[in-house]
Structures are given as C-alpha cells and as structure tokens.
Amino acid sequence: MTHGTRAVQAGQVVQPGQFIGKVGNTGHSFGAHLHFEVRMNGSLVEPVSWLRANAG
C-alpha cells in the first residue's frame, strides 16, 4: 500500500468495493501489488479460508 494512503484502521469492518488505500510500485517490487494477510489475536491465519468463512 502506498505510504500515507490508508483510509481504514485495524479492526475496522469494511465493505466490498470500499476504498482502503492506494497500491503502487515502490521499493524493490516489479509491479503494483498489495500484500494481504489476516491476523487473529496476533497470529497469522490462512486468508482464503478466512475469507470464505467471513466475507459472505
């Protein structure tokens, strides 16, 4: 996510299509992308299963 563009806070519920921030190509990446992870109580959770169970 491009520094300074985050429009949501940790723990906030978001809706499909809601703007959460801008992505771009910075640092040593080779194209615009977004790193997505899910944490529960500080531990990483496998995101695809979590999305299937929680994203409707």
C-alpha positions as CSV (number, residue, x, y, z in Angstrom):
1,M,0.0,0.0,0.0
2,T,1.3,3.4,-0.9
3,H,2.5,5.2,2.3
4,G,0.0,7.7,3.6
5,T,-3.0,6.5,1.6
6,R,-4.5,4.1,4.2
7,A,-8.2,5.0,4.7
8,V,-9.1,2.4,7.3
9,Q,-7.9,1.4,10.8
10,A,-7.0,-2.0,12.2
11,G,-10.1,-3.9,13.4
12,Q,-12.5,-1.8,11.2
13,V,-15.2,-3.6,9.2
14,V,-15.0,-2.8,5.5
15,Q,-17.5,-3.4,2.7
16,P,-16.9,-4.9,-0.7
17,G,-15.7,-2.1,-3.1
18,Q,-14.8,0.2,-0.2
19,F,-11.6,2.3,-0.8
20,I,-8.9,1.1,1.7
21,G,-5.9,2.7,0.2
22,K,-3.8,3.0,-2.9
23,V,-1.3,0.4,-4.2
24,G,1.7,1.1,-6.4
25,N,5.2,0.0,-7.3
26,T,7.7,1.2,-4.7
27,G,10.9,-0.2,-3.3
28,H,12.2,-3.4,-4.9
29,S,9.0,-4.7,-6.4
30,F,8.4,-5.5,-10.0
31,G,4.8,-4.2,-10.4
32,A,1.9,-2.8,-8.4
33,H,0.6,-5.3,-5.9
34,L,-0.9,-5.5,-2.4
35,H,0.3,-7.8,0.4
36,F,-2.9,-9.2,2.1
37,E,-2.8,-11.0,5.4
38,V,-5.3,-11.9,8.2
39,R,-4.2,-11.9,11.8
40,M,-6.3,-13.2,14.7
41,N,-5.1,-12.4,18.2
42,G,-1.6,-11.6,16.8
43,S,-1.3,-14.9,14.8
44,L,-1.4,-15.3,11.1
45,V,-4.5,-17.0,9.7
46,E,-4.7,-18.6,6.2
47,P,-6.5,-15.9,4.3
48,V,-8.5,-17.8,1.7
49,S,-10.3,-20.0,4.3
50,W,-10.9,-16.9,6.5
51,L,-12.4,-15.0,3.6
52,R,-14.6,-17.9,2.6
53,A,-15.9,-18.1,6.2
54,N,-16.2,-14.4,6.9
55,A,-16.7,-12.4,3.6
56,G,-20.0,-13.8,2.6
